[in-house]
Amino acid sequence: MNDTEKMVREELSKITGKDTDDIPRDANLLEEVGLDSLNILEVFGMVEGKFNVVVEPEKISELRTIEDIVNIIESNKK
């Protein structure tokens, strides 16, 4: 697990109340992790703020797992 994934897991843990180890990298954030649409917006606000990455609104619906989030952060790092 890299630092980016660790930070994303920590933020998801704060939102869900689940332990970071209880959120699999490939778990669907809505169906398996239990996030709702407002939580998803909160996650992407965190991504944009902590990682200085802009997530295009049309991309948000494509990001369904921790792996997807980490990939978009890594691909947009400067």
SULCORZI-V654430 format. One record per residue. N is the residue number from 1. RES is the residue in three letters. PSI is psi in radians with two decimals (none if undefined). Layout:
BEGIN
N_RES_PSI ; N_RES_PSI
END
This chain:
BEGIN
1_MET_2.22 ; 2_ASN_3.07 ; 3_ASP_-0.66 ; 4_THR_-0.85 ; 5_GLU_-0.70 ; 6_LYS_-0.78 ; 7_MET_-0.69 ; 8_VAL_-0.78 ; 9_ARG_-0.72 ; 10_GLU_-0.73 ; 11_GLU_-0.74 ; 12_LEU_-0.63 ; 13_SER_-0.73 ; 14_LYS_-0.71 ; 15_ILE_-0.73 ; 16_THR_-0.39 ; 17_GLY_0.06 ; 18_LYS_2.65 ; 19_ASP_2.54 ; 20_THR_-0.58 ; 21_ASP_-0.23 ; 22_ASP_0.11 ; 23_ILE_1.70 ; 24_PRO_2.58 ; 25_ARG_-0.57 ; 26_ASP_0.19 ; 27_ALA_2.43 ; 28_ASN_2.13 ; 29_LEU_-0.59 ; 30_LEU_-0.90 ; 31_GLU_-0.70 ; 32_GLU_-0.60 ; 33_VAL_-0.48 ; 34_GLY_0.32 ; 35_LEU_2.63 ; 36_ASP_-3.12 ; 37_SER_-0.60 ; 38_LEU_-0.67 ; 39_ASN_-0.69 ; 40_ILE_-0.76 ; 41_LEU_-0.67 ; 42_GLU_-0.75 ; 43_VAL_-0.79 ; 44_PHE_-0.48 ; 45_GLY_-0.71 ; 46_MET_-0.78 ; 47_VAL_-0.84 ; 48_GLU_-0.69 ; 49_GLY_-0.86 ; 50_LYS_-0.54 ; 51_PHE_0.02 ; 52_ASN_0.83 ; 53_VAL_2.36 ; 54_VAL_2.15 ; 55_VAL_2.04 ; 56_GLU_2.39 ; 57_PRO_-0.65 ; 58_GLU_-0.31 ; 59_LYS_-0.40 ; 60_ILE_-0.73 ; 61_SER_-0.32 ; 62_GLU_-0.29 ; 63_LEU_1.83 ; 64_ARG_-0.25 ; 65_THR_2.94 ; 66_ILE_-0.73 ; 67_GLU_-0.75 ; 68_ASP_-0.75 ; 69_ILE_-0.83 ; 70_VAL_-0.74 ; 71_ASN_-0.72 ; 72_ILE_-0.62 ; 73_ILE_-0.86 ; 74_GLU_-0.67 ; 75_SER_-0.29 ; 76_ASN_0.03 ; 77_LYS_2.51 ; 78_LYS_none
END
